[in-house]
Amino acid sequence: MPAGCVPDGGLPCLYLPRMFQRWLFPTLLLLTALVLALPVLSVLASWAQWTPESGQILGEMAHTVLPRYTGTTLLLCLCVGVGVALVGTATATAVTLFEFPGRQTLSWALLLPLAMPAYVVAYASTDFLQFSGPLQSWLRASFGLEGRVFPEVRSLGGAVWVFTFALYPYVYLLARTALAERGSHLMEAARLLGAPLGRRIRQVALPLARPAVAAGVALALMETLADFGVVSYFGIQTYTAGIYKAWLAMDNRLAAAQLATLLLVVVVVVLRIEHKAQRRMRFVAARGARAGSSEAQPVVLRGRHAAVAFTACALPVLLGFVLPVLFMLRPLVLAMADGSPLPWGQFVQWALNSVLLGGGSAVLALLLALLLAFAVRRQANRLTRGVVALVGLGYAIPGAVIVVGLLLPVGWLQTAFPKSGVGYWVTATVLGIVWAYMVRFCAVALQSVQSGYARIPASFDDSARMLGIGGGGLLRRVHWPLLQRSAAAAALLVFVDVMKELPATLVLRPFNMDTLAVVAYQLARDERLGEAALPSLALVLVGLLPVLLLSRTSGKA
């Protein structure tokens, strides 16, 4: 057998020179990392083009819009962080440590708001709660009231409300897992030592859940920073809205890049907090695993205490999922009852575009994730770990930063080589938008595949090599049969995330290729909520798929 030929699968008997084999795979990994890191690199490289004009632009922004963007973004993050921490921790504590009627149903129903995109909640709430909406109109007519009954929905407070009840499941899920794994037996030990219930919760349960709460809050804040639909629809001046205004309205790429850099700094700070919280979660898990048995039973609540626990858990489900769905159904039913024409034919085309983009992106992200995870599994050196860590940061990058980071080098190349056609391939075909999806969502697939690899013992690889199976054959014949469930979950998560993605799709989609998310945003912006209800409800139905999968898997021991 020729040197360098790996039997049954590796760099399979291609008789390539050993030096070429040695450098081929690392080169592919580096190219993958470069392609996925290009948006961030190009945004940072924009500062190298510093000129007196750019300094003047930044100075004008610092005296006009930058303080407003910074203050609004930080205040929004602070309020949303407090809101999701309170709601998520309270509900996780209730369903984990207490027994009351409806607890089993609410334990999975509290995940349902994950299926509801925040911008859909914003559209639905505005239609029902605004000054001319049915609720305020009914209250004025019934009780003789005048003027505005509720505060303006399209405000910073309204955005905090929307984000809190759309994103609290991040905190709820992580805190519930932490308390279920490590809290029950320690709570039982504290009870046997004579500690009252309130003290057990304050001094035992909540300190254990604190790292999980911090990690969940960080995830919710990253979603808040990346949002464009809610802040744009509510007219809130955040960094994301400012980036799109600078690029699309003012046609100032340099200002957009500078704002994108500032937003990226905020994201890096939040991501650092999340990483620290994850490390603390692992430390507490290792320490709590030795604390004893986890067979303690939850405290049984009766009477008004059970009613309070049920209400505390039912309200987030009602406000974050049930009422927004009913609010969206109302204009749709009214439009159908009035005989108003609904765009059913166009709806099919929008749905088809969304499915094609989501399906193609899911397959490509899964292939990249398998390649990267297999590379780490086979040889966990600095190169493979660095590439995986770099790709894993993609989900934290807001869509607005990715858009600016992709279009900046395209503009540079188009200016330098006018006949190259780079701008056409990135902005007029699906290449640009799929590229953005890979940067944003390849991390989602990678995390799922790596979790599947964590359940495959390393001894399987050693046994396969002893039987003469290595390289690609190891992945195809040993790993893949054991990774199929994780791979299916990865593809599903990427598919749903692509279906709901708004900022990158809005800018980079090819001409006449609208998706459900884009159409829902455009129709809601034009106050055509009866027509916007149709694509919005379709997005909610698609979003239910991973939520049901998550609730099913998280309920297993």
C-alpha positions as CSV (number, residue, x, y, z in Angstrom):
1,M,0.0,0.0,0.0
2,P,1.5,3.4,-0.9
3,A,2.7,5.6,1.9
4,G,0.1,8.0,3.2
5,C,-2.9,5.8,2.0
6,V,-5.4,5.2,4.8
7,P,-7.6,2.1,4.3
8,D,-11.3,2.3,4.1
9,G,-11.8,6.0,4.2
10,G,-9.1,8.5,5.2
11,L,-7.4,10.7,2.7
12,P,-8.5,7.6,0.7
13,C,-5.8,6.1,-1.5
14,L,-5.4,9.3,-3.6
15,Y,-1.6,8.8,-3.6
16,L,-1.2,12.4,-2.7
17,P,2.3,13.5,-1.5
18,R,2.6,13.3,2.3
19,M,3.5,17.0,2.5
20,F,0.3,17.9,0.6
21,Q,-1.8,15.7,2.9
22,R,-0.2,17.3,5.9
23,W,-1.2,20.8,4.8
24,L,-4.4,20.2,3.0
25,F,-6.7,19.8,6.0
26,P,-5.2,22.7,8.1
27,T,-5.5,24.9,5.0
28,L,-9.2,24.1,4.7
29,L,-9.7,24.8,8.3
30,L,-8.0,28.2,8.1
31,L,-10.0,29.1,5.0
32,T,-13.2,28.2,6.8
33,A,-12.3,30.3,9.8
34,L,-11.3,33.2,7.5
35,V,-14.6,33.1,5.6
36,L,-16.7,33.0,8.7
37,A,-14.6,35.6,10.5
38,L,-14.5,38.1,7.6
39,P,-17.4,40.3,8.8
40,V,-15.7,41.0,12.1
41,L,-12.3,41.5,10.5
42,S,-13.7,43.9,7.8
43,V,-15.5,46.0,10.4
44,L,-12.3,46.3,12.5
45,A,-10.3,46.9,9.3
46,S,-12.5,49.9,8.5
47,W,-10.7,51.9,11.2
48,A,-7.5,51.5,9.2
49,Q,-9.0,53.9,6.7
50,W,-9.0,56.7,9.2
51,T,-9.0,60.1,7.5
52,P,-9.8,63.6,8.7
53,E,-13.2,63.2,7.2
54,S,-13.9,60.1,9.2
55,G,-12.7,61.8,12.3
56,Q,-15.2,64.6,11.6
57,I,-18.0,62.1,11.1
58,L,-17.2,60.3,14.4
59,G,-17.0,63.7,16.2
60,E,-20.4,64.7,14.8
61,M,-21.9,61.4,15.9
62,A,-20.4,61.8,19.3
63,H,-22.1,65.1,19.8
64,T,-25.5,64.1,18.2
65,V,-26.7,60.5,18.0
66,L,-24.0,58.5,19.8
67,P,-25.0,59.4,23.3
68,R,-28.6,58.6,22.6
69,Y,-27.7,55.3,21.0
70,T,-25.4,54.4,23.9
71,G,-27.8,55.4,26.6
72,T,-30.9,53.8,25.0
73,T,-29.0,50.5,24.3
74,L,-27.6,50.3,27.8
75,L,-30.9,51.2,29.5
76,L,-32.8,48.6,27.3
77,C,-30.2,45.9,28.2
78,L,-30.4,46.8,31.9
79,C,-34.2,46.7,32.1
80,V,-34.4,43.5,30.0
81,G,-31.7,41.8,32.1
82,V,-33.6,42.6,35.3
83,G,-36.9,41.5,33.8
84,V,-35.8,38.1,32.4
85,A,-33.8,37.4,35.6
86,L,-36.9,37.9,37.8
87,V,-39.4,36.1,35.6
88,G,-37.1,33.2,34.6
89,T,-35.8,32.6,38.1
90,A,-39.2,32.8,39.8
91,T,-40.8,30.4,37.3
92,A,-37.8,28.0,37.5
93,T,-37.9,28.0,41.3
94,A,-41.6,27.4,41.3
95,V,-41.7,24.4,39.0
96,T,-38.6,22.8,40.4
97,L,-38.9,23.1,44.1
98,F,-42.7,23.1,44.6
99,E,-45.6,20.8,43.7
100,F,-48.9,22.5,42.8
101,P,-51.8,21.8,40.4
102,G,-50.7,22.3,36.8
103,R,-47.0,22.1,37.5
104,Q,-46.2,19.4,34.9
105,T,-48.0,21.3,32.2
106,L,-46.5,24.6,33.0
107,S,-43.0,23.2,33.2
108,W,-43.0,22.7,29.4
109,A,-45.5,25.5,28.5
110,L,-43.0,28.1,30.0
111,L,-40.8,27.3,27.0
112,L,-43.4,28.3,24.4
113,P,-42.4,32.0,24.1
114,L,-39.2,30.7,22.5
115,A,-41.3,29.9,19.4
116,M,-42.5,33.5,19.2
117,P,-40.1,35.9,17.5
118,A,-39.9,39.2,19.5
119,Y,-40.9,41.3,16.5
120,V,-44.1,39.3,16.1
121,V,-45.0,40.0,19.8
122,A,-44.3,43.6,19.0
123,Y,-46.7,43.7,16.0
124,A,-49.4,41.8,17.8
125,S,-49.2,43.9,21.0
126,T,-49.2,47.2,19.2
127,D,-52.3,46.3,17.2
128,F,-54.3,45.3,20.3
129,L,-53.0,47.8,22.9
130,Q,-52.5,51.0,21.0
131,F,-54.7,54.1,21.5
132,S,-57.0,53.1,18.6
133,G,-56.8,49.4,19.4
134,P,-59.8,47.3,20.6
135,L,-58.8,47.2,24.3
136,Q,-58.5,50.9,24.9
137,S,-61.5,51.7,22.7
138,W,-63.6,49.3,24.7
139,L,-62.4,50.7,28.0
140,R,-63.2,54.3,26.9
141,A,-66.6,53.3,25.7
142,S,-67.5,51.2,28.7
143,F,-66.3,53.4,31.5
144,G,-66.5,56.8,30.0
145,L,-62.8,57.4,30.0
146,E,-61.0,60.0,27.9
147,G,-57.6,60.0,26.3
148,R,-55.0,57.3,26.6
149,V,-55.8,54.5,29.1
150,F,-52.4,52.8,28.8
151,P,-48.9,54.2,28.2
152,E,-47.8,54.3,24.6
153,V,-46.9,50.7,23.4
154,R,-44.3,51.9,20.9
155,S,-41.8,53.1,23.5
156,L,-38.8,51.9,25.4
157,G,-41.0,50.5,28.1
158,G,-43.0,48.6,25.5
159,A,-39.8,47.1,24.1
160,V,-38.7,46.0,27.6
161,W,-42.1,44.3,28.1
162,V,-41.8,42.5,24.7
163,F,-38.2,41.3,25.2
164,T,-38.8,40.2,28.8
165,F,-41.7,37.9,28.0
166,A,-40.1,36.7,24.7
167,L,-36.7,35.9,26.1
168,Y,-37.2,34.9,29.8
169,P,-37.1,31.1,28.7
170,Y,-33.3,31.4,28.4
171,V,-33.1,32.1,32.1
172,Y,-35.9,29.7,33.0
173,L,-34.4,26.7,31.2
174,L,-30.9,27.1,32.6
175,A,-32.0,27.9,36.1
176,R,-34.5,25.0,36.1
177,T,-31.7,22.6,35.0
178,A,-29.4,23.9,37.7
179,L,-32.0,23.6,40.4
180,A,-33.2,20.2,39.3
181,E,-29.7,18.8,39.2
182,R,-28.2,20.3,42.4
183,G,-30.9,22.0,44.4
184,S,-33.4,19.4,45.6
185,H,-31.0,17.4,47.8
186,L,-29.4,20.5,49.3
187,M,-32.8,22.0,50.0
188,E,-33.7,18.7,51.8
189,A,-30.5,18.8,53.8
190,A,-31.3,22.4,54.9
191,R,-34.8,21.4,55.9
192,L,-33.5,18.6,58.1
193,L,-31.2,21.1,59.7
194,G,-34.2,23.2,60.7
195,A,-34.0,26.0,58.1
196,P,-37.4,27.6,57.2
197,L,-38.6,27.6,53.6
198,G,-37.7,31.2,52.9
199,R,-34.2,30.8,54.2
200,R,-33.7,27.6,52.2
201,I,-34.7,29.4,49.0
202,R,-32.6,32.5,49.7
203,Q,-29.4,30.9,51.0
204,V,-29.4,27.5,49.2
205,A,-31.5,27.4,46.0
206,L,-30.8,30.9,44.6
207,P,-27.0,30.9,45.1
208,L,-26.8,27.6,43.3
209,A,-28.9,29.0,40.4
210,R,-27.0,32.3,40.2
211,P,-24.4,31.2,37.5
212,A,-27.2,29.7,35.4
213,V,-29.2,32.9,35.8
214,A,-26.3,35.0,34.7
215,A,-25.7,32.8,31.7
216,G,-29.3,33.0,30.7
217,V,-29.4,36.8,31.1
218,A,-26.3,37.1,28.9
219,L,-28.0,35.0,26.2
220,A,-31.2,37.2,26.4
221,L,-29.1,40.3,26.2
222,M,-27.3,39.1,23.1
223,E,-30.7,38.5,21.4
224,T,-31.7,42.0,22.5
225,L,-28.6,43.6,21.1
226,A,-29.0,41.7,17.8
227,D,-32.7,42.6,17.4
228,F,-33.8,45.0,14.6
229,G,-37.5,44.2,14.2
230,V,-38.7,45.5,17.6
231,V,-36.5,48.6,17.9
232,S,-37.2,49.6,14.3
233,Y,-41.0,49.1,14.6
234,F,-41.1,50.9,18.0
235,G,-38.8,53.7,16.8
236,I,-36.2,53.1,19.5
237,Q,-32.7,54.6,18.8
238,T,-30.4,51.7,19.6
239,Y,-27.0,50.8,17.9
240,T,-28.7,48.3,15.6
241,A,-31.3,50.9,14.4
242,G,-28.5,53.4,14.0
243,I,-26.4,51.1,11.9
244,Y,-29.2,50.5,9.4
245,K,-30.0,54.2,9.3
246,A,-26.4,55.2,8.7
247,W,-26.0,52.6,5.9
248,L,-29.4,52.7,4.1
249,A,-30.8,56.2,4.9
250,M,-27.6,58.3,5.1
251,D,-25.5,56.1,2.7
252,N,-22.5,56.4,5.0
253,R,-20.7,53.2,5.2
254,L,-17.9,54.5,7.5
255,A,-20.4,55.7,10.1
256,A,-22.2,52.3,9.9
257,A,-18.9,50.5,10.4
258,Q,-18.0,52.6,13.4
259,L,-21.4,52.0,15.0
260,A,-21.0,48.3,14.3
261,T,-17.6,48.3,16.1
262,L,-19.2,49.9,19.1
263,L,-22.0,47.4,19.1
264,L,-19.4,44.6,18.8
265,V,-17.6,45.9,21.9
266,V,-20.9,45.7,23.9
267,V,-21.5,42.2,22.6
268,V,-18.0,41.1,23.6
269,V,-18.6,42.3,27.1
270,V,-21.8,40.4,27.4
271,L,-20.2,37.3,25.9
272,R,-17.4,37.5,28.5
273,I,-20.0,37.6,31.2
274,E,-21.7,34.5,29.7
275,H,-18.5,32.6,29.5
276,K,-17.6,33.3,33.1
277,A,-21.1,32.2,34.2
278,Q,-20.7,29.0,32.2
279,R,-17.4,28.2,34.0
280,R,-19.1,28.8,37.3
281,M,-21.9,26.6,36.3
282,R,-19.5,23.7,35.6
283,F,-17.7,24.4,39.0
284,V,-21.0,24.3,40.9
285,A,-22.1,21.2,39.0
286,A,-18.9,19.3,40.0
287,R,-19.1,20.4,43.6
288,G,-22.9,19.7,43.8
289,A,-22.5,16.3,42.3
290,R,-20.7,15.1,45.4
291,A,-23.3,16.6,47.8
292,G,-25.5,13.6,48.0
293,S,-28.7,12.0,46.6
294,S,-31.1,14.0,44.5
295,E,-34.2,12.1,45.4
296,A,-35.7,14.8,47.6
297,Q,-39.3,15.6,46.7
298,P,-40.6,19.1,46.0
299,V,-42.6,21.0,48.6
300,V,-46.3,20.4,48.2
301,L,-48.3,23.7,48.1
302,R,-52.0,24.0,48.8
303,G,-54.6,26.7,49.0
304,R,-53.5,30.3,48.2
305,H,-49.9,29.3,48.0
306,A,-50.6,26.9,45.2
307,A,-52.7,29.6,43.5
308,V,-49.9,32.1,43.7
309,A,-47.4,29.6,42.3
310,F,-49.7,28.7,39.5
311,T,-50.4,32.4,38.6
312,A,-46.7,33.3,38.7
313,C,-46.0,30.5,36.1
314,A,-49.1,31.0,34.0
315,L,-48.8,34.7,33.5
316,P,-45.5,34.6,31.5
317,V,-47.0,31.9,29.2
318,L,-50.1,34.0,28.8
319,L,-48.2,37.3,28.1
320,G,-45.4,35.7,26.1
321,F,-47.3,33.3,23.9
322,V,-51.1,32.8,24.3
323,L,-52.1,36.5,24.0
324,P,-49.8,37.4,21.1
325,V,-51.2,34.4,19.2
326,L,-54.7,35.6,19.9
327,F,-53.8,39.1,19.0
328,M,-52.5,38.0,15.6
329,L,-55.5,35.8,15.0
330,R,-57.9,38.7,15.5
331,P,-57.0,40.8,12.5
332,L,-56.7,37.7,10.4
333,V,-60.2,36.5,11.3
334,L,-61.6,40.0,10.8
335,A,-60.0,40.3,7.4
336,M,-61.4,36.9,6.4
337,A,-64.9,37.8,7.8
338,D,-64.9,41.1,5.8
339,G,-64.0,39.3,2.7
340,S,-60.8,41.3,2.4
341,P,-58.3,39.6,0.0
342,L,-55.5,37.9,1.7
343,P,-52.3,37.2,-0.3
344,W,-52.6,33.4,-0.2
345,G,-50.7,32.9,-3.6
346,Q,-47.9,35.2,-2.5
347,F,-47.9,33.5,0.9
348,V,-47.0,30.2,-0.7
349,Q,-44.1,31.9,-2.5
350,W,-42.9,33.6,0.6
351,A,-43.1,30.3,2.5
352,L,-41.2,28.5,-0.3
353,N,-38.4,31.1,-0.3
354,S,-38.1,30.7,3.5
355,V,-38.0,26.9,3.4
356,L,-35.5,26.8,0.6
357,L,-33.1,29.3,2.3
358,G,-33.6,27.6,5.7
359,G,-33.2,24.1,4.3
360,G,-30.1,24.8,2.2
361,S,-28.5,26.8,5.0
362,A,-29.3,24.0,7.5
363,V,-27.6,21.4,5.3
364,L,-24.5,23.5,4.7
365,A,-24.2,24.5,8.4
366,L,-24.5,20.8,9.4
367,L,-21.7,19.8,7.0
368,L,-19.4,22.5,8.3
369,A,-20.2,21.6,11.9
370,L,-19.5,17.9,11.2
371,L,-16.2,18.8,9.6
372,L,-15.1,21.0,12.5
373,A,-16.3,18.7,15.2
374,F,-14.6,15.7,13.5
375,A,-11.4,17.8,13.2
376,V,-11.3,18.5,17.0
377,R,-12.2,14.9,17.7
378,R,-9.4,13.6,15.5
379,Q,-6.7,16.0,16.5
380,A,-7.5,18.6,19.2
381,N,-4.6,21.0,18.7
382,R,-4.4,24.7,18.9
383,L,-5.5,25.1,15.3
384,T,-8.7,23.1,15.5
385,R,-9.7,24.4,18.9
386,G,-9.0,28.0,17.7
387,V,-11.1,27.6,14.6
388,V,-14.0,26.0,16.5
389,A,-13.8,28.8,19.1
390,L,-13.9,31.4,16.4
391,V,-16.8,29.8,14.7
392,G,-18.6,29.4,18.0
393,L,-18.6,33.2,18.4
394,G,-20.7,33.7,15.3
395,Y,-24.1,33.4,17.1
396,A,-23.2,36.3,19.3
397,I,-22.5,38.6,16.4
398,P,-25.6,40.7,15.6
399,G,-27.0,40.5,12.1
400,A,-26.4,44.2,11.6
401,V,-22.7,43.8,12.2
402,I,-22.6,40.8,9.8
403,V,-24.3,42.8,7.1
404,V,-21.9,45.7,7.4
405,G,-19.0,43.3,7.6
406,L,-19.9,41.6,4.4
407,L,-20.8,44.6,2.4
408,L,-17.7,46.6,3.3
409,P,-15.2,44.3,1.5
410,V,-17.6,43.9,-1.4
411,G,-17.6,47.7,-1.8
412,W,-13.8,47.8,-1.6
413,L,-13.4,45.1,-4.2
414,Q,-16.1,46.6,-6.5
415,T,-14.3,49.9,-6.4
416,A,-10.9,48.4,-7.1
417,F,-12.1,46.0,-9.7
418,P,-15.3,47.4,-11.3
419,K,-15.7,44.6,-13.8
420,S,-15.3,41.8,-11.3
421,G,-19.0,41.4,-10.6
422,V,-18.4,40.8,-6.8
423,G,-21.3,43.0,-5.9
424,Y,-23.6,41.1,-8.1
425,W,-22.7,37.7,-6.6
426,V,-23.1,38.9,-3.0
427,T,-26.1,41.1,-3.3
428,A,-28.1,39.8,-6.2
429,T,-27.8,36.0,-5.6
430,V,-28.3,33.8,-2.6
431,L,-24.5,33.7,-2.0
432,G,-24.4,36.7,0.3
433,I,-27.4,35.8,2.4
434,V,-26.3,32.2,2.9
435,W,-22.8,33.4,3.8
436,A,-24.4,35.6,6.5
437,Y,-26.4,32.7,7.7
438,M,-23.3,30.6,8.0
439,V,-21.5,33.3,10.0
440,R,-24.5,33.7,12.3
441,F,-25.9,30.1,12.8
442,C,-23.0,27.7,12.1
443,A,-22.3,27.9,15.8
444,V,-25.8,26.6,16.6
445,A,-25.1,23.4,14.5
446,L,-21.6,23.1,15.9
447,Q,-22.8,23.1,19.5
448,S,-25.4,20.4,18.9
449,V,-22.9,18.2,17.0
450,Q,-20.3,18.6,19.7
451,S,-22.9,17.6,22.4
452,G,-23.5,14.5,20.3
453,Y,-19.7,13.8,20.1
454,A,-19.5,14.2,23.9
455,R,-21.6,11.0,24.3
456,I,-19.4,8.9,22.0
457,P,-16.6,7.2,24.1
458,A,-13.1,7.7,22.7
459,S,-12.7,3.9,23.0
460,F,-14.9,3.6,19.9
461,D,-12.3,5.4,17.8
462,D,-9.5,3.2,19.1
463,S,-11.4,0.1,18.4
464,A,-12.2,1.3,14.9
465,R,-8.6,2.1,14.2
466,M,-7.5,-1.4,15.4
467,L,-10.0,-2.8,12.8
468,G,-8.4,-0.7,10.0
469,I,-11.1,2.1,9.9
470,G,-9.7,5.6,10.0
471,G,-10.2,9.1,8.5
472,G,-13.4,9.5,6.6
473,G,-14.4,5.9,7.2
474,L,-14.4,6.6,11.0
475,L,-16.8,9.5,10.5
476,R,-19.0,7.6,8.0
477,R,-19.2,4.2,9.6
478,V,-18.7,4.8,13.4
479,H,-19.6,8.4,14.3
480,W,-22.4,9.2,11.9
481,P,-24.8,6.4,13.0
482,L,-24.3,7.7,16.6
483,L,-24.6,11.4,15.6
484,Q,-27.8,11.2,13.6
485,R,-30.1,12.5,16.3
486,S,-27.8,15.3,17.2
487,A,-27.3,16.2,13.5
488,A,-31.1,16.2,13.0
489,A,-31.5,18.6,16.0
490,A,-28.7,20.8,14.7
491,A,-30.3,21.1,11.2
492,L,-33.7,21.8,12.8
493,L,-32.4,24.6,15.0
494,V,-30.5,26.2,12.1
495,F,-33.6,25.9,9.8
496,V,-35.9,27.6,12.3
497,D,-33.3,30.4,13.1
498,V,-32.9,31.1,9.4
499,M,-36.7,31.2,9.0
500,K,-37.0,33.9,11.7
501,E,-33.8,35.9,10.9
502,L,-34.7,39.5,9.9
503,P,-31.8,41.9,9.8
504,A,-29.5,40.1,7.4
505,T,-32.3,38.8,5.3
506,L,-33.8,42.3,4.9
507,V,-30.6,43.7,3.4
508,L,-28.9,40.8,1.6
509,R,-31.9,38.9,0.1
510,P,-31.9,38.8,-3.7
511,F,-34.4,41.0,-5.6
512,N,-38.0,39.6,-5.5
513,M,-37.1,36.9,-3.0
514,D,-39.0,37.9,0.1
515,T,-39.3,35.6,3.1
516,L,-41.9,35.3,5.7
517,A,-39.9,37.3,8.2
518,V,-39.3,40.2,5.8
519,V,-42.9,40.3,4.6
520,A,-44.2,40.3,8.1
521,Y,-42.0,43.2,9.0
522,Q,-42.9,45.2,5.9
523,L,-46.6,44.6,6.2
524,A,-46.6,45.5,9.9
525,R,-44.5,48.6,9.2
526,D,-47.2,49.7,6.7
527,E,-49.9,49.0,9.4
528,R,-51.4,46.1,7.3
529,L,-51.5,43.9,10.4
530,G,-54.3,41.7,9.0
531,E,-52.0,40.6,6.1
532,A,-48.9,40.6,8.4
533,A,-50.7,38.0,10.7
534,L,-50.5,35.3,8.1
535,P,-46.7,35.1,7.8
536,S,-46.2,35.9,11.5
537,L,-48.4,32.9,12.5
538,A,-46.5,30.7,10.1
539,L,-43.2,31.7,11.8
540,V,-44.7,30.9,15.2
541,L,-45.8,27.4,13.9
542,V,-42.3,26.7,12.6
543,G,-40.7,28.0,15.8
544,L,-42.8,25.5,17.8
545,L,-40.8,22.6,16.3
546,P,-37.5,23.1,18.2
547,V,-39.4,24.2,21.4
548,L,-41.4,20.9,21.4
549,L,-38.1,19.0,20.8
550,L,-36.5,20.9,23.6
551,S,-39.3,20.4,26.1
552,R,-39.3,16.7,25.2
553,T,-35.6,16.2,25.7
554,S,-35.3,18.4,28.8
555,G,-38.0,16.4,30.5
556,K,-36.0,13.1,30.2
557,A,-33.7,12.0,33.0
